């Protein structure tokens, strides 16, 4: 019997993890990873100077809501993929739907702007800082998430690792919003999303090895 066939057989016999165990572990991951990201933002990057004023605008909360819902989708995908033979398809559809909706709204806002204002809206002033910061903040939480999932029973390690990266990157991108002054929806839909996907790719690469039985 090949290794993959043995894993499938063991997964079929294992059944689901005891009720609520994956969700409890991932909730703890959210708390630990979120607090680490918050500490890094407040002590290293520092909160934006106009945070109080920004929090009174709808754009601040739209950005936070977008990344938070991506985090919820990542949490859901992790919770499903931590179980033997389970699928995270619905969670990924949720993430894709939210991404598509936000991008459509961002594109509409972009088209409303004057032609000369569009490129500055897309590129902002902090593209590389944004990407690097989301990956930096997401990496510690990704490590915690992979440890939590390894103790469960994922049978699709690369996909489970990607879900852990989506979850971690989105949660930490939400926290990063406390520092980032970029509010253009097209900037967020392009560069925040890319930062989250980079953490997802990192999770897939590491998870393929770290989550293998």
C-alpha positions as CSV (number, residue, x, y, z in Angstrom):
1,X,0.0,0.0,0.0
2,X,1.3,3.4,-0.9
3,X,1.7,6.1,1.7
4,X,-1.1,8.3,0.3
5,X,-3.5,5.3,0.3
6,X,-2.5,4.5,3.9
7,X,-3.2,8.1,5.0
8,X,-6.6,7.9,3.3
9,X,-7.4,4.6,5.1
10,X,-6.4,6.0,8.4
11,X,-8.4,9.2,7.8
12,X,-11.5,7.1,7.0
13,X,-11.1,5.2,10.3
14,X,-10.3,8.3,12.3
15,X,-13.6,10.1,11.9
16,X,-14.1,13.7,12.9
17,X,-12.2,15.3,15.7
18,X,-14.1,15.6,19.0
19,X,-16.7,18.3,18.6
20,X,-15.4,21.8,18.9
21,X,-11.7,20.9,19.3
22,X,-10.5,22.5,16.0
23,X,-12.6,25.6,16.6
24,X,-11.3,26.0,20.1
25,X,-7.7,25.6,19.0
26,X,-8.1,28.0,16.2
27,X,-9.9,30.6,18.4
28,X,-6.8,30.4,20.7
29,X,-4.7,30.9,17.6
30,X,-6.7,34.0,16.7
31,X,-6.1,35.4,20.2
32,X,-2.4,34.6,20.4
33,X,-1.6,35.6,16.8
34,X,-3.8,38.8,17.0
35,X,-2.1,39.9,20.2
36,X,1.4,39.3,18.7
37,X,0.4,41.3,15.6
38,X,-1.1,44.1,17.8
39,X,2.1,44.3,19.9
40,X,4.3,44.5,16.8
41,X,2.1,47.3,15.3
42,X,1.9,49.3,18.5
43,X,5.5,48.9,19.6
44,X,7.3,48.6,16.2
45,X,5.2,50.2,13.5
46,X,3.1,52.5,15.7
47,X,-0.5,53.4,15.2
48,X,-1.3,56.0,12.6
49,X,-1.3,59.6,14.0
50,X,-4.9,60.3,12.9
51,X,-6.3,57.0,14.1
52,X,-9.2,58.6,16.1
53,X,-10.2,60.7,13.1
54,X,-9.9,57.7,10.7
55,X,-12.1,55.5,12.9
56,X,-14.9,58.0,12.3
57,X,-14.9,57.3,8.6
58,X,-16.6,54.6,6.7
59,X,-13.6,53.8,4.6
60,X,-11.6,52.7,7.7
61,X,-14.3,50.3,8.7
62,X,-14.9,49.0,5.1
63,X,-11.2,48.1,5.0
64,X,-11.3,46.4,8.4
65,X,-14.5,44.6,7.5
66,X,-13.0,43.2,4.2
67,X,-9.9,41.7,5.9
68,X,-12.0,40.5,8.9
69,X,-14.4,38.6,6.7
70,X,-11.4,37.1,4.8
71,X,-10.1,36.0,8.3
72,X,-13.5,34.4,9.1
73,X,-13.3,32.5,5.8
74,X,-9.8,31.4,6.6
75,X,-10.9,30.3,10.1
76,X,-13.7,28.3,8.6
77,X,-11.4,26.7,6.0
78,X,-8.9,25.8,8.7
79,X,-11.6,24.3,10.9
80,X,-12.9,22.1,8.1
81,X,-9.5,21.1,6.7
82,X,-8.2,20.2,10.2
83,X,-10.6,17.2,10.0
84,X,-9.8,14.0,8.1
85,X,-11.2,14.1,4.6
86,X,-13.2,17.3,5.1
87,X,-13.4,20.0,2.5
88,X,-13.0,23.8,2.9
89,X,-14.7,24.5,-0.4
90,X,-17.5,26.7,1.0
91,X,-15.1,28.7,3.0
92,X,-13.0,29.4,0.0
93,X,-16.1,30.4,-2.0
94,X,-16.9,32.8,0.8
95,X,-13.4,34.3,0.5
96,X,-13.6,34.5,-3.2
97,X,-17.0,36.1,-3.1
98,X,-16.0,38.8,-0.6
99,X,-12.8,39.5,-2.7
100,X,-14.8,39.8,-5.9
101,X,-17.4,42.1,-4.3
102,X,-14.8,44.4,-2.7
103,X,-12.8,44.6,-5.9
104,X,-16.0,45.5,-7.9
105,X,-16.8,48.3,-5.4
106,X,-13.1,49.4,-5.6
107,X,-13.2,49.4,-9.4
108,X,-16.4,51.5,-9.3
109,X,-14.8,54.0,-7.0
110,X,-11.7,54.1,-9.3
111,X,-13.8,54.8,-12.3
112,X,-15.4,57.7,-10.5
113,X,-12.1,59.4,-10.0
114,X,-10.4,61.6,-12.5
115,X,-7.9,59.8,-14.9
116,X,-4.9,61.5,-13.3
117,X,-5.9,60.5,-9.8
118,X,-6.3,56.8,-10.6
119,X,-2.7,55.6,-10.6
120,X,-2.0,57.3,-7.2
121,X,-5.1,55.6,-5.8
122,X,-3.8,52.2,-7.0
123,X,-0.2,52.6,-5.9
124,X,-0.7,54.7,-2.8
125,X,2.5,55.7,-1.0
126,X,3.4,52.4,0.8
127,X,3.0,49.4,-1.5
128,X,6.2,47.6,-0.5
129,X,5.8,48.6,3.2
130,X,2.3,47.2,3.1
131,X,3.2,43.9,1.6
132,X,6.2,43.4,3.8
133,X,4.4,44.4,7.0
134,X,1.4,42.0,6.4
135,X,3.8,39.1,5.7
136,X,5.9,40.0,8.8
137,X,2.8,40.3,11.0
138,X,1.2,37.2,9.6
139,X,4.3,34.9,10.0
140,X,4.1,34.4,13.8
141,X,0.4,33.7,13.7
142,X,0.9,31.3,10.8
143,X,3.4,29.4,12.9
144,X,0.9,29.1,15.7
145,X,-1.9,28.1,13.4
146,X,0.2,25.3,11.8
147,X,1.2,23.9,15.2
148,X,-2.5,23.9,16.2
149,X,-3.5,22.2,13.0
150,X,-0.7,19.6,13.1
151,X,-2.1,18.2,16.3
152,X,-5.4,17.6,14.6
153,X,-5.8,15.5,11.5
154,X,-5.5,17.4,8.2
155,X,-5.2,15.1,5.2
156,X,-4.6,17.8,2.5
157,X,-1.5,19.4,4.0
158,X,-0.8,22.0,1.3
159,X,-4.4,23.2,1.2
160,X,-4.6,23.2,4.9
161,X,-1.4,25.3,5.1
162,X,-2.9,27.7,2.6
163,X,-6.0,28.1,4.7
164,X,-3.8,28.7,7.8
165,X,-2.0,31.4,5.8
166,X,-5.3,33.0,4.6
167,X,-6.6,33.0,8.1
168,X,-3.3,34.4,9.6
169,X,-2.7,37.0,6.9
170,X,-6.2,38.4,7.0
171,X,-6.3,38.7,10.8
172,X,-3.0,40.4,10.8
173,X,-3.9,42.7,7.8
174,X,-6.9,43.8,9.9
175,X,-4.5,44.7,12.8
176,X,-2.1,46.4,10.3
177,X,-5.0,48.8,9.4
178,X,-4.3,50.5,12.7
179,X,-1.0,51.7,11.3
180,X,-1.7,52.0,7.6
181,X,-3.0,55.3,6.3
182,X,-4.0,54.0,2.9
183,X,-7.8,54.1,2.5
184,X,-8.4,53.8,-1.2
185,X,-10.5,50.7,-1.8
186,X,-8.5,49.8,-4.9
187,X,-5.2,49.9,-2.9
188,X,-6.7,47.6,-0.3
189,X,-8.2,45.2,-2.8
190,X,-4.9,45.0,-4.7
191,X,-2.1,45.1,-2.1
192,X,-3.8,44.0,1.1
193,X,-5.1,41.0,-0.8
194,X,-1.7,40.2,-2.3
195,X,-0.1,40.4,1.2
196,X,-2.7,38.0,2.5
197,X,-2.2,35.6,-0.4
198,X,1.6,35.7,0.1
199,X,1.0,34.5,3.7
200,X,-1.3,31.9,2.2
201,X,1.4,30.8,-0.2
202,X,3.9,30.6,2.6
203,X,1.5,28.5,4.5
204,X,1.0,26.1,1.6
205,X,4.7,25.7,1.1
206,X,5.4,25.1,4.8
207,X,2.2,23.1,5.4
208,X,3.0,20.7,2.6
209,X,5.8,19.5,4.8
210,X,4.8,20.5,8.4
211,X,1.2,19.1,8.2
212,X,2.1,15.8,6.5
213,X,1.4,12.7,8.6
